[in-house]
Each structure stands twice: as C-alpha cells, then as structure tokens.
Amino acid sequence: MLETFAVLPVILIAAFSFNELFKRIGLPPVVGQILAGIILGIPMIKTMIFGPENLLIVDFLSVLGIVFLLLLVGLEIDLKKIMESSKDSILISFGSALVPLVLGFIFLRAMGYDVVASIVFGGALMVTAEGTTVKVLMDLNTLNTRLGAITVAAGAIDDIFEVLFLSMVTILAHGGTFTGLAVLPIELLAFVAVSFVSFKIISKVLGYIERKGDNVELFSVVLIFVLIMAILSDALQIGYLIGAIIAGFLLQVSMKSLKKKDEEEIVETTKLLTLAFVVPFFFINIGLNFDFSTLLGNSILLIATVVIAFSGKILGTLVTKPFSSLSTKQLYLVGWGMNSRGAVELVIALLARNYGLIPPEVFSALVAMAIITTLAFPFVLTREIEKNPGIMDATSAKCI
C-alpha cells in the first residue's frame, strides 16, 4: 500500500496517460480514464496501491470532481438554448426515468426478488450520471449544441428524480416509511429561495472584488460560492449536484457585469483546475468500483440488467416523439446520452447493499451495468456525429 501523497500522482499519471493515448488513437478520452481506473482496480494492483484511507480520499476527490465539473457546465452552457429546449428536456427526463424504472421493477419481481429490492433495482436503472455525459460532450465540443443543451437540461431534471429516490432508499434503509418524502417539495422551495438570495449577494460581491481586488480573489470567491451552494443543497436534502450546477448558472449570469477579460480568465482557470486535477479522480473511481468477478457469476442477471438499462433509457426517450420537436435520430442519440450511470446509481446501490435492501448479486450487476453504460455512450456519440455532422444542432426536419 502506498502513502496517500504517492497515490495521488499515480492516479493522475494513469489518467493522463490513458487520456492522451485514447485521444491520439481517435477514441473518447473519458473512456481511457475509466479504463485506467479499471486497471488500477485489478485486485492485485489495487491491494498494492490502495488502503482504506487512500480509497476514502479518492472517493472525496471523486465527489469534488463531479461538483467542479457541473460548476464548469453551469459557467459554459448556453442558458438561452436550455430555455429554448425546456419542453423537450422535461419530456425526455420523465420518459427516460419512468420506462427503465418500470422495466427493472417488473424484471426483478419476475426473478423472484421482493418488492423493496425490485424498487431499488428499477430506481438504480432510472438515474443518469450527468458528470460523465457532460465530459463526453465537452471532449467532442458539442456541449453548446442543441442536443447538448437538451441532454444537460434533461440530466439536471433527472437529478431531482435521483434525489427523491435516494431519499426514499435512505428512509427505507433506516426503517422509515414513504411519508418521510413529504417534506421534499418544501426543501426544493427553500433551495429556490436560497438561490435567489445567493444570486443577489454574489453579484454584489463579485463587483466589489473586481473593483478592489484581483483575479486571484475573484477566483477564490467562485470556489467558496460553489462549495457553499453544494453544501446548502445537500443540507436541504436535494443533493450537492444540483447545488453545483445552479451555482454555475448563477455565476455565469452574475459575471456578465464583470470585464470580459476577467470573466474569461475565471472560466479558463476553473476549466484547468477541473479537467487537469479533480475530474480524473471521478472517472478513475468509476473504474475502481469495477469487479471482474461480477462478469463470471450471475451472467443472466448481468446481461438482463445491461439490456434493460440500455433499452429502457432509449425507449423512454423515443416515446416522447409525438410531443417533441426532435427527430427520431436525435431522440435516439439523446437516449444514449441519458444512458451513462456511475455516480448516484452507485451511491444508491452501495447504500441499499449495506443495509440489506438488495442481495450481493444484484449489487454486482448494477455496478457492472454502470461501467458498461458509461463506456458505451462516447463511442455511440462519436460514431453518430461522424455519420451525420449536423445532427447535434439540426432542426427536426433536417435530420429525419
């Protein structure tokens, strides 16, 4: 086992090496980072490098990676495009959550598992790992396209479902009842109020710092603000992911009053810190959670889990066609974008396993499914863009 400070450069070197390798051979860099995590997670290598304390630090940095990645999204995403595509985003988020939830529940009940295990299983299939999807969109320079904005917005709405379901699992794990969820709408309203007040405060603080300070102090304020927003949203039981992306949105609007040069430097510094340091820990951590033994046993459960995960998200997106402005091809591609798992899904699965809500084989199938679905999306998106370069920004009529 290596000392903590030795583990950090080992992880960054592995992430950087595989990132560059995949970039040079024309494959999605994010897949390379996850593969680096899978290699580091091989039992013999993992035992040599990681101890319990090291893994806790990697978990913490992984969470920090998601927070700063969503902050960066909030700073860079075109808010106008999100507003224009809000109807499609809402429809897609509902469809892509409901269908896999129902299919997963029905399948596990048919396999003889109890109702609670079936609900947890369906809920884990329902969620989307927005951090992974966002990184892929960034790598391919498609974040600020029409489909990119819709996918991000749908993922942000999906976070609400994730929080609701994670709250339900937490309540069940501690022997509570479903009535404990009744306070969630109040918590959401409280966060809206907090966000409004925060917007007023941060706008004035940024203006004052620009007049009296320098860019180092401006960037310090940005870091403090996103962490406070993430903490507040987590304290209100709606999850730190929503707090992080809302912080990015608020900062983007607030920084419009700054000089263009200062605004660009803040965004660029955030991007460098996020992509060069903290985000690699998120993707490495996904790979570290992969257990090769899950591929050897319970193959039927594993195969069925992966099939339901893929088909549920894609079908759930396609069923919105009669009400959507997107073409079938575009909806199909967004469905793949909603397929990435690996963040909240793993938290739900781990919590449910620790409290005996799901058996070990179901947990293993969910972890393997998270890895497989996360690895698949970058390849599909890259291939579809190569086949149809205009699909990400085309109107429905142009890509039918």
CORFENNOR-V659240 format. One record per backbone hydrogen bond with DSSP energy under -0.5 kcal/mol. NH is the residue of the N-H (numbers start at 1). CO is the residue of the C=O. Records with the same first field share a line. If there is no record, write none. Layout:
NH=CO / CO
This chain:
2=49
6=3
7=3
8=4
9=5
10=6
11=7
12=8
13=9
14=10
15=11
16=12
17=13
18=14
19=15
20=16
21=17
22=18
23=19
24=20
25=21
26=23
27=22
31=28
32=28
33=29
34=30
35=31
36=32
37=33
38=34
39=35
40=36
41=37
42=39
45=42
46=42
47=43
48=44
49=45
50=46
55=51
56=52
57=53
58=54
59=55
60=56
61=57
62=58
63=59
64=60
65=61
66=62
67=63
68=64
69=65
70=66
71=67
72=68
73=69
74=70
75=71
76=72
77=73
79=77
82=78
83=79
84=80
85=81
86=83
89=85
90=86
91=87
92=88
93=89
94=90
95=91
96=92
97=93 / 94
98=94
99=95
101=97
102=98
103=99
104=100
105=101
106=102
107=103
108=104
109=105
110=106
111=107
112=109
113=108
118=114
119=115
120=116
121=117
122=118
123=119
124=120
125=121
126=122
127=123
129=340
130=128
132=129
133=129
134=130
135=131
136=132
137=133
138=134
139=135
140=136
141=138
142=137
143=137
145=142
147=392
149=145
150=146
151=147
152=148
153=149
154=150
155=151
156=152
157=153
158=154
159=155
160=156 / 157
161=157
162=158
163=159
164=160
165=161
166=162
167=163
168=164
169=165
170=166
171=167
172=168
173=169
174=170
175=172
176=171
180=177
181=178
182=179
183=180
184=181
187=183
188=184
189=185
190=186
191=187
192=188
193=189
194=190
195=191
196=192
197=193
198=194
199=195
200=196
201=197
202=198
203=199
204=200
205=201
206=202
207=203
208=204
209=205
210=206
211=207
212=208
213=209
218=214
219=215
220=216
221=217
222=218
223=219
224=220
225=221
226=222
227=223
228=224
229=225
230=226
231=227
232=228
233=229
234=230
235=231
236=232
237=234
238=233
239=233
243=239
244=240
245=241
246=242
247=243
248=244
249=245
250=246
251=247
252=248
253=249
254=250
255=251
256=253
257=254
258=255
263=259
264=260
265=261
266=262
267=263
268=264
269=265
270=266
271=267
272=268
273=269
274=270
275=271
276=272
277=273
278=273
279=274
281=278
282=278 / 279
283=279
284=280
285=281
286=282
287=283
288=284
289=285 / 286
290=287
292=290
294=291
295=292
296=293
297=293
302=298
303=299
304=300
305=301
306=302
307=303
308=304
309=305
310=306
311=307
312=308
313=309
314=310
315=311
316=312
317=313
318=314
319=315
320=317
321=318
323=320
324=320 / 321
331=327
332=328
333=329
334=330
335=331
336=332
337=333
338=334
339=336
340=337
341=370
347=343
348=344
349=345
350=346
351=347
352=348
353=349
354=350
355=351
356=353
357=352
358=352
362=359
363=359
364=360
365=361
366=362
367=363
368=364
369=365
370=366
371=367
372=368
373=369
374=370
375=371
376=372
377=373
378=374
379=375 / 376
380=376
381=377
382=378
383=379
384=380
385=381
386=382
387=383
388=384
391=388
393=390
394=390
396=325
398=395
399=395 / 396
